[in-house]
Amino acid sequence: MSIAVTGASGQLGRLVVEALLKQGAATIAVVHDPAKAADLAAQGAEIRQASYYDPAALDRAFAGVQRVLLVSGNEFGSRVAQHTNVLRAAERAGVELFAYTSIPNIDHNELILAREHRGTEAVLDAAAIPVVRLRNGWYWENYLNGLTHAIESGVLYGAAGTGRVAGASRADYAEAAAKVLTTAGHGGQNYELGGDSLGYADLAQAISEASGKPVRYQDLPQADYAAALEQNGVPAQYALIVADVDAGIAQGILDVETGDLQRLLGRAATPAVEVFRAALV
């Protein structure tokens, strides 16, 4: 069975390819720039070049493929069209399973990040091939950019109030995707994926434990948090999205309690403190 992973040179796609290779799966890494996937080729992946904008290249990339993982793109404003191109190519190839990395609670998720996922899932609703939705929760790695500042200042800032977020490591989500791609019975499934449920005070404690330095959580109004991020060099659009995510966490939108991730992994998800500790080595 041949499995293609799109966006394979990115942070998540790369980990999925590596997880598949460890299982001995015939793995095709679909990338925009093959030079960025040389290490995956060295590990045994077949490299095929295609972009989400190029239907003909996607057709070539999916030739002879039985299963496809579409790792969602990162070009905001263009993602639904890009994802549709990938799905149509998979349909033309007649793949037996099409997996898509989405976001939790899509039916009532009002986050900025959810908008194009919702649009993509609407397209998937009419797919001519079996689809599985991998609704990935938050990555603990999303907090790494602010890790040094939190440790040095002793304060983790955010706008999540007393809300909780069920996160896991990026590698956990990659391993779960590899499990879905290499086993049967997943067509038509919607997996709501999340790990340990933590409040931001818990996250501050995890940073403190990983670093050996005291860190506390300081809650800010959403607009103030976005402004503070921008003042500290975060691009305005990204600062808006980060603050919007925290507001969603305050409402419980990313507190996933289904156990789907743990069942796919056959183990507990990676604790936040382990991700933070590894980043500080």
Secondary structure, 3 states (H helix, E strand, C coil): CEEEEECCCCHHHHHHHHHHHHCCCEEEEEECCHHHHHHHHHCCCEEEECCCCCHHHHHHHCCCCCEEEECCCCCCCCHHHHHHHHHHHHHHHCCCEEEEEECCCHHHCCCHHHHHHHHHHHHHCCCCCCEEEEEECEEHHHHHHHHHHHHHHCEEEECCCCCEEEEECHHHHHHHHHHHHHCCCCCCCEEEECCEEEEHHHHHHHHHHHHCCCCEEEECCHHHHHHHHHHCCCCHHHHHHHHHHHHHHHCCCCCCCCCHHHHHHCCCCCCHHHHHHHHCC
